[in-house]
Amino acid sequence: MENEIKKYPKHACQYCGAERKYVETIIDDEFFWSEKENIYQPNGFTDIFEHTGNNRCAECEKNWTGL
């Protein structure tokens, strides 16, 4: 039985070779209560976010192993 070892670039997913990854972030957007429509509505959208440190491959969904 032969095991084929595949080598991928260091920046790619080491499981499947994909070069796209998902980066999990927490985004803090503000909403306000609209008395007129009785729903929460966005008060604009912000670019305030922080990375959680969780990354996964966009193709195989495994934890990211590239750089």
Secondary structure, DSSP 4 states (H G I P E B T S, - for coil): ---PPP---TTS-TTT----EEEEEEE---EEEETTTTEEEE------EEEEEEEEETTT-SBP---
